[in-house]
Amino acid sequence: MATEKWVEETLEKVRKKIIVTAEKNKDKIPYRTDAQGDYDDNSEPRGDGSGLDWWTNGFWGGTLWKMYEDTGNERYAEIARISEKKLEKCFETFTGLNHDVGFMYMLTAGADYRLTGNKDSLRTLLHAANLLAGRFNPVGYIRAWNDVWGDNVGWAIIDCMMNLSLLYTASEITKDPRFSNVAKRHADTVINAFIREDGSCCHIVEFNPETGERVKSMGGQGYGEGSSWTRGQAWGLYGFVISYIHTGDKKYLETAVRIADYCRKNVPDNGIIPIDFCQPKEPALEDCCGACIMACGFIELAKQLGEEKGKEYLETGKKILKAIAEERCDYTLECDAFVQNCSAAYHSKDHNMTMNYADYFFVEGLQKLADIGSFYW
Ligand code: GLY
């Protein structure tokens, strides 16, 4: 199908800007691409997840690999490899790494291996997969975060659904099912313990780490307990599509559809996504980062469902991404980021900020609609 004009035009604006911002930021791994934010000194791992080992540090490389695929310009690959090399240092300190190694290494070493067959990248990818598998508690869940966050040994989070792609990929490469077995056990637990009757998802669930019994859920980065943090809904939606892609198991597709149906009912007409679908009307806080992830989830789900069944999901994904492209992006060189109005969490001061993963998913979503590039997850 021909690419829609607004997608073509947006991609052209992305190409014009990113060729400049990539070179400008080549020795950094921006978090807030405009201001470098709190994590500006990420040249070394700090061992507590706040320096080079900050969880979003794979998205910058991922965006550059996406642009490499789009343009064929080797410079993008060279700059992406600078951050890939840096992230290897986090293995030495180790304590800063957590369930988010999927985000960190799938889009850097993983993309490099996928696109170039680089053997060093493969080693990095498998090392990361072993670390993620090592976080699995055999009572049924992958543990979230580390002790630096408090007494959270029994915690699992919906975000981790996205990291499962690292485990599926490791099994596909090594032909050893132990990685994907861990991923499937975790995904099954999430279906039972995180997904509510109406298709919405909890952010954090605490389990008894000895028995696996569900203790309670927590509001996490959303408005409160029982609410629907939109980025969490997006991680769940896209994460279950990814589990379906790797396993072919229909229960994962059905779960993605349930989450998607819940989201569709709640996406505002103007396509601009709040931080939490249950938040009060005022202040009208937005999370355009969660919006880009949700759009990617909808678009990928539509692809898996086929033209007829997927139509409405595709329309919703496009509506959200178009709203971001036309209302919430900065294409000038005044700001290094594209997507504006992102939020760290409902109860935080960090609203209306830029985030490198918002830009990553913005580019991924546009490329999906233009049928450009590979699937990194
Ligand atoms: N995975 C953490 C977040 O989405 O903020």
Boltz pocket constraint, residues with backbone or C-beta under 6 A from the ligand:
constraints:
  - pocket:
      binder: B
      contacts: [[A, 159], [A, 221], [A, 231], [A, 343], [A, 344]]
      max_distance: 6.0
